[in-house]
Amino acid sequence: MTGTPAPFTADDYKARMDRATATAADAGLAGLLVAPGPDLAWLTGYRPTADTERLTVLVLAAGQEPVLVVPTLEAGDAERAVGASALSLRDWTDGKDPYAATAPLLDVDGRFGISDSSWAMHLLGFQKELPNTSYVSLTEALPMLRAVKDAAELECIAAAGAAADSTYEEIKKVPFAGRRETDVAADLADLLRRFGHSQVDFTVVGSGPNGANPHHEAGERVIANGDMVVLDFGGLLSGYGSDTSRTVHVGEPDAEEQRVHDIVREAQEAGCRAVRPGAACQDVDRAARAVITDAGYGEHFIHRTGHGIGVTTHEPPYMIEGEELPLVPGMCFSVEPGIYLPGRFGVRIEDIVTVTEDGVRRLNSTPRELAIVN
């Protein structure tokens, strides 16, 4: 398994804030308002222990240093963030108007990018305080802000992927038949943590007909001999995500089950082969979807082929028809086609990949053949 990546430094966070500020200016924005969530964590290393109604916002604007506005009672935690030395703190106390405290940092006629995760009450507060300002979501204004990973980020995602791979290799050794889906899901969560994850985001265990629901919540169904079982699991390790899917079978599969799995495996291979610099995101979806459609199961592939991954397990870019954003080296995303037969079973195979200078690198390496479990 890949070793623990080196932690990010204040210089790393300063470089990210500088790049975000410049990118915002190039996009014609007066600045960025970054709320608690993945954007704030990526830019500063600060993750508030609780996202409350009290305003916390990072203000980035050309010509001024970054400023993190925080409630006074949380200022101590903010000061301890790794990136805090690359910005200045401005705190406000209960009973004061946080929007009035922030307003001097903002262009009164400016258009700002604002975090998708911002509370509506905060956006409305800024609009009331500065009625001539306007706002656009960060995903819409700067879709590439976190999409392209640097070498250190790629190391983190590779380490998370290696931990997920180790989890899969171990889960195949546990009993499936006669146990509830929730039992196997608990095993997955325990293994992810054993192999270094600090956070488990999801442990999908879809057995038999439950596997036909792509995001099935593990339930009380008892797994039986003859079941196809979709496993989809991931979380965060060193602040970066893992997400992988494999489909196993309890005992020997019948001919149709094996055929459907083979089709999905071929589709996943086709999707990965389509990854290269300059290709559009939709080309990955088209390549995978064509295999499944040509095999007669097109109506049973009911979701996009992939999603980005980074400091969250689901983020832009998305591999879906209509997304013409070109792939560039450093992008990381899933390739995860599936076939779902209602009332019967489902199959999904998923790897995280990254775009390289000349093609693609998979960040999951476990076998994609249909594994037999007990």
C-alpha positions as CSV (number, residue, x, y, z in Angstrom):
1,M,0.0,0.0,0.0
2,T,1.2,3.5,-0.8
3,G,2.8,5.3,2.3
4,T,1.2,8.2,4.1
5,P,1.6,11.3,2.0
6,A,3.4,14.3,3.3
7,P,1.1,17.0,4.9
8,F,0.4,20.2,3.0
9,T,2.2,23.3,4.2
10,A,1.3,27.0,4.6
11,D,3.1,27.7,1.4
12,D,0.9,25.1,-0.4
13,Y,-2.2,26.9,0.8
14,K,-0.8,30.3,-0.1
15,A,-0.2,29.1,-3.6
16,R,-3.7,27.8,-3.9
17,M,-5.2,31.1,-2.6
18,D,-3.0,33.1,-5.0
19,R,-4.1,30.9,-7.9
20,A,-7.7,31.1,-7.0
21,T,-7.5,34.9,-6.7
22,A,-5.9,35.2,-10.1
23,T,-8.3,32.8,-11.7
24,A,-11.2,34.8,-10.4
25,A,-9.8,38.0,-11.7
26,D,-9.3,36.4,-15.1
27,A,-12.9,35.3,-15.1
28,G,-14.0,38.9,-14.5
29,L,-14.9,38.5,-10.8
30,A,-14.2,41.0,-8.1
31,G,-13.3,38.2,-5.8
32,L,-14.4,35.0,-4.1
33,L,-16.4,34.3,-0.9
34,V,-15.5,30.9,0.3
35,A,-17.7,29.2,3.0
36,P,-16.9,26.2,5.2
37,G,-16.8,23.1,3.1
38,P,-14.4,21.5,0.6
39,D,-13.4,24.8,-1.0
40,L,-12.3,26.4,2.3
41,A,-10.5,23.2,3.4
42,W,-8.7,23.0,0.1
43,L,-7.7,26.7,0.2
44,T,-6.7,27.1,3.8
45,G,-6.7,23.7,5.6
46,Y,-9.4,25.0,7.9
47,R,-12.3,22.7,8.7
48,P,-14.6,24.2,11.3
49,T,-15.8,21.6,13.8
50,A,-19.4,22.7,13.1
51,D,-21.0,24.6,10.2
52,T,-23.3,26.8,12.2
53,E,-25.5,29.9,11.5
54,R,-22.6,32.1,12.4
55,L,-20.8,33.5,9.4
56,T,-17.4,32.2,8.5
57,V,-16.1,33.3,5.1
58,L,-12.8,33.5,3.3
59,V,-12.5,36.7,1.2
60,L,-10.2,36.5,-1.8
61,A,-9.8,39.6,-4.0
62,A,-7.0,40.9,-6.2
63,G,-4.9,43.6,-4.6
64,Q,-5.5,42.6,-1.0
65,E,-4.4,39.8,1.2
66,P,-6.7,36.9,1.9
67,V,-9.0,37.5,4.9
68,L,-10.8,34.9,6.9
69,V,-13.8,36.3,8.7
70,V,-14.8,34.1,11.7
71,P,-16.9,34.3,14.9
72,T,-14.8,35.3,17.8
73,L,-15.5,32.1,19.7
74,E,-14.0,30.1,16.8
75,A,-11.0,32.3,16.1
76,G,-8.7,30.1,18.1
77,D,-9.5,27.1,16.0
78,A,-9.0,29.1,12.8
79,E,-5.6,30.4,13.9
80,R,-4.4,26.8,14.3
81,A,-5.2,25.9,10.7
82,V,-2.1,25.1,8.6
83,G,-2.9,27.9,6.1
84,A,-3.7,30.5,8.7
85,S,-0.2,32.1,8.5
86,A,-0.9,32.9,4.8
87,L,-3.9,35.1,5.6
88,S,-5.3,37.5,8.1
89,L,-8.1,36.8,10.5
90,R,-11.0,39.2,11.2
91,D,-13.3,38.1,14.0
92,W,-16.8,39.3,14.9
93,T,-18.7,38.9,18.2
94,D,-22.2,37.8,18.8
95,G,-24.6,40.7,18.6
96,K,-22.6,42.4,15.9
97,D,-23.5,42.4,12.2
98,P,-21.1,40.0,10.4
99,Y,-22.1,41.3,6.9
100,A,-21.2,44.9,7.9
101,A,-17.9,43.6,9.3
102,T,-17.1,41.9,6.0
103,A,-18.4,44.6,3.7
104,P,-15.3,46.8,3.7
105,L,-13.4,43.9,2.1
106,L,-15.7,43.8,-0.9
107,D,-16.2,45.9,-4.0
108,V,-19.6,47.5,-3.5
109,D,-20.5,47.0,-7.2
110,G,-18.6,43.7,-7.7
111,R,-19.6,40.3,-9.0
112,F,-18.4,37.6,-6.7
113,G,-18.0,33.8,-6.9
114,I,-19.5,32.2,-3.8
115,S,-19.2,28.6,-2.6
116,D,-21.9,26.2,-3.6
117,S,-22.1,25.2,0.1
118,S,-22.9,28.8,1.3
119,W,-26.0,29.1,3.4
120,A,-28.8,31.1,1.7
121,M,-29.1,33.3,4.8
122,H,-25.5,34.4,4.3
123,L,-25.9,35.2,0.6
124,L,-29.0,37.2,1.4
125,G,-27.1,39.0,4.2
126,F,-24.5,40.1,1.7
127,Q,-27.1,41.2,-0.8
128,K,-28.9,43.3,1.8
129,E,-25.7,44.9,3.0
130,L,-24.3,45.5,-0.5
131,P,-27.3,45.7,-2.8
132,N,-25.3,46.5,-6.0
133,T,-23.2,43.3,-5.7
134,S,-24.0,40.1,-7.6
135,Y,-23.0,36.5,-7.1
136,V,-22.4,33.3,-9.1
137,S,-21.6,29.8,-7.8
138,L,-18.0,28.7,-7.8
139,T,-18.8,25.6,-9.7
140,E,-20.3,27.7,-12.5
141,A,-17.7,30.5,-12.4
142,L,-14.6,28.5,-11.8
143,P,-15.3,24.8,-12.7
144,M,-11.6,24.0,-12.9
145,L,-10.6,25.5,-9.6
146,R,-10.1,22.1,-7.8
147,A,-10.4,19.8,-10.8
148,V,-6.7,19.6,-11.8
149,K,-4.6,18.0,-9.1
150,D,-0.9,18.7,-8.5
151,A,1.7,16.0,-7.8
152,A,1.2,16.1,-4.1
153,E,-2.6,15.8,-4.4
154,L,-2.3,12.9,-6.8
155,E,-0.1,11.1,-4.2
156,C,-2.9,11.6,-1.7
157,I,-5.5,10.2,-4.0
158,A,-3.3,7.3,-5.0
159,A,-2.8,6.5,-1.3
160,A,-6.5,6.6,-0.7
161,G,-7.1,4.3,-3.7
162,A,-4.5,1.9,-2.5
163,A,-6.2,1.7,0.9
164,A,-9.5,1.0,-0.8
165,D,-7.9,-1.7,-2.9
166,S,-6.5,-3.4,0.3
167,T,-10.0,-3.2,1.7
168,Y,-11.5,-5.0,-1.3
169,E,-8.9,-7.8,-1.1
170,E,-9.7,-8.4,2.5
171,I,-13.5,-8.2,2.2
172,K,-13.4,-11.0,-0.3
173,K,-12.2,-13.3,2.5
174,V,-15.1,-12.7,4.8
175,P,-18.3,-14.8,4.8
176,F,-21.2,-13.3,2.7
177,A,-23.9,-16.0,2.6
178,G,-26.1,-16.0,5.7
179,R,-25.1,-12.5,6.8
180,R,-27.0,-9.2,6.5
181,E,-25.9,-6.5,4.1
182,T,-25.3,-4.3,7.1
183,D,-22.8,-6.8,8.5
184,V,-20.7,-6.7,5.4
185,A,-21.0,-2.9,5.2
186,A,-19.7,-2.7,8.8
187,D,-16.7,-4.9,7.7
188,L,-16.0,-2.6,4.8
189,A,-16.0,0.5,7.1
190,D,-13.7,-1.2,9.6
191,L,-11.3,-2.2,6.9
192,L,-11.2,1.3,5.4
193,R,-10.3,2.6,8.8
194,R,-7.8,-0.1,9.4
195,F,-6.0,0.8,6.1
196,G,-5.8,4.5,7.1
197,H,-9.1,6.2,6.3
198,S,-10.1,8.9,8.8
199,Q,-13.6,9.2,7.4
200,V,-15.9,6.6,5.8
201,D,-18.4,8.2,3.4
202,F,-20.3,5.2,2.1
203,T,-20.4,1.4,2.1
204,V,-22.9,0.2,-0.5
205,V,-23.7,-3.5,-0.3
206,G,-26.4,-4.3,-2.8
207,S,-27.2,-8.1,-2.8
208,G,-29.5,-9.8,-5.3
209,P,-32.3,-7.5,-6.4
210,N,-31.0,-4.7,-4.2
211,G,-28.0,-4.5,-6.5
212,A,-30.3,-3.0,-9.1
213,N,-30.5,0.2,-7.1
214,P,-27.1,2.0,-7.8
215,H,-27.1,3.8,-4.4
216,H,-28.8,1.1,-2.3
217,E,-28.3,1.7,1.4
218,A,-27.1,-1.5,3.0
219,G,-30.1,-3.1,4.8
220,E,-31.3,-6.1,6.7
221,R,-31.5,-8.4,3.7
222,V,-29.7,-11.7,4.4
223,I,-27.2,-12.4,1.5
224,A,-27.9,-15.9,0.0
225,N,-25.9,-18.3,-2.1
226,G,-26.4,-17.4,-5.8
227,D,-26.6,-13.6,-5.1
228,M,-24.7,-11.1,-7.1
229,V,-23.4,-8.4,-4.7
230,V,-22.5,-4.8,-5.7
231,L,-19.8,-3.3,-3.4
232,D,-19.2,0.4,-3.6
233,F,-17.2,2.1,-0.8
234,G,-14.9,5.0,-0.1
235,G,-14.1,7.9,2.2
236,L,-11.2,10.2,3.0
237,L,-7.6,9.4,3.8
238,S,-5.2,12.4,4.4
239,G,-8.0,14.6,3.4
240,Y,-8.5,13.1,-0.1
241,G,-11.1,10.7,-1.4
242,S,-11.3,7.1,-2.4
243,D,-14.2,5.5,-4.3
244,T,-14.2,2.0,-5.9
245,S,-16.8,-0.5,-6.9
246,R,-16.5,-4.2,-7.6
247,T,-19.2,-6.8,-8.0
248,V,-18.8,-10.3,-6.5
249,H,-20.9,-13.4,-6.6
250,V,-21.8,-15.8,-3.8
251,G,-21.0,-19.2,-5.3
252,E,-20.8,-19.8,-9.1
253,P,-22.7,-17.4,-11.4
254,D,-25.1,-18.5,-14.1
255,A,-24.4,-17.7,-17.7
256,E,-26.4,-14.5,-17.9
257,E,-24.9,-13.1,-14.7
258,Q,-21.4,-13.8,-16.1
259,R,-22.3,-12.3,-19.5
260,V,-23.7,-9.1,-17.9
261,H,-20.6,-8.7,-15.8
262,D,-18.3,-9.3,-18.8
263,I,-20.2,-6.5,-20.7
264,V,-19.8,-4.0,-17.8
265,R,-16.1,-4.9,-17.6
266,E,-15.7,-4.3,-21.3
267,A,-17.5,-1.0,-21.0
268,Q,-15.3,0.1,-18.1
269,E,-12.2,-0.8,-20.1
270,A,-13.6,1.2,-23.1
271,G,-14.3,4.2,-20.8
272,C,-10.7,4.2,-19.5
273,R,-9.3,3.9,-23.0
274,A,-11.1,7.0,-24.0
275,V,-9.3,9.1,-21.3
276,R,-6.6,11.3,-22.8
277,P,-5.7,15.0,-22.9
278,G,-8.0,17.0,-25.1
279,A,-10.9,14.5,-25.1
280,A,-14.2,15.8,-23.8
281,C,-15.7,14.5,-20.6
282,Q,-18.6,13.2,-22.6
283,D,-16.3,11.1,-24.7
284,V,-15.7,8.8,-21.7
285,D,-19.4,8.4,-21.2
286,R,-20.0,7.7,-24.8
287,A,-17.3,5.1,-25.0
288,A,-18.6,3.1,-22.0
289,R,-22.2,3.6,-22.9
290,A,-21.8,2.4,-26.4
291,V,-20.6,-1.0,-25.3
292,I,-23.6,-1.5,-23.0
293,T,-26.0,-0.2,-25.6
294,D,-24.6,-2.4,-28.4
295,A,-25.0,-5.4,-26.1
296,G,-28.7,-4.6,-25.7
297,Y,-28.7,-3.3,-22.1
298,G,-28.6,0.5,-22.8
299,E,-31.8,1.2,-21.0
300,H,-30.4,-0.4,-17.9
301,F,-27.4,1.9,-17.6
302,I,-29.1,4.6,-15.7
303,H,-26.4,7.0,-14.4
304,R,-23.4,9.1,-15.7
305,T,-20.2,7.2,-16.2
306,G,-18.2,9.2,-13.7
307,H,-17.6,12.1,-11.4
308,G,-14.6,14.0,-10.1
309,I,-12.9,13.2,-6.8
310,G,-10.5,15.2,-4.6
311,V,-11.1,16.7,-1.1
312,T,-14.7,15.3,-1.5
313,T,-15.7,11.9,-3.0
314,H,-18.0,13.5,-5.5
315,E,-17.2,16.8,-7.3
316,P,-16.8,18.2,-10.8
317,P,-15.9,17.2,-13.6
318,Y,-18.7,14.8,-14.6
319,M,-18.4,12.2,-17.3
320,I,-21.8,12.6,-18.9
321,E,-23.3,13.3,-22.4
322,G,-23.3,17.1,-23.0
323,E,-20.3,17.9,-20.8
324,E,-17.8,19.2,-23.4
325,L,-15.1,20.3,-20.9
326,P,-11.8,19.0,-22.2
327,L,-9.7,16.6,-20.1
328,V,-6.4,17.9,-19.0
329,P,-3.5,16.2,-17.2
330,G,-4.1,16.1,-13.4
331,M,-7.9,15.7,-13.6
332,C,-9.1,12.8,-11.4
333,F,-12.4,11.1,-11.7
334,S,-14.3,7.8,-11.6
335,V,-15.1,5.5,-14.5
336,E,-18.0,3.4,-13.3
337,P,-20.5,2.0,-15.8
338,G,-23.2,-0.4,-14.6
339,I,-26.1,-2.5,-15.6
340,Y,-29.2,-2.7,-13.3
341,L,-31.9,-5.3,-13.9
342,P,-34.9,-4.4,-11.7
343,G,-36.0,-7.2,-9.3
344,R,-32.9,-9.3,-10.3
345,F,-29.4,-8.0,-9.8
346,G,-27.0,-5.2,-10.7
347,V,-23.3,-5.0,-11.8
348,R,-21.0,-2.0,-11.4
349,I,-17.2,-1.8,-11.8
350,E,-15.4,1.5,-10.8
351,D,-11.9,2.8,-10.8
352,I,-10.6,6.2,-10.0
353,V,-8.3,7.4,-12.9
354,T,-6.2,10.4,-13.6
355,V,-5.4,12.0,-16.9
356,T,-1.7,11.9,-17.8
357,E,0.3,13.7,-20.4
358,D,-0.3,10.9,-22.9
359,G,-3.3,9.0,-21.6
360,V,-4.6,7.6,-18.4
361,R,-3.4,6.1,-15.1
362,R,-5.7,4.0,-13.0
363,L,-5.5,4.6,-9.3
364,N,-7.3,1.3,-8.4
365,S,-5.6,-1.9,-9.4
366,T,-7.6,-4.8,-8.0
367,P,-8.9,-7.5,-10.4
368,R,-12.0,-6.5,-12.3
369,E,-13.1,-10.1,-13.1
370,L,-16.2,-11.4,-11.3
371,A,-14.9,-12.7,-7.9
372,I,-16.5,-15.7,-6.2
373,V,-17.1,-15.3,-2.5
374,N,-18.5,-17.6,0.1
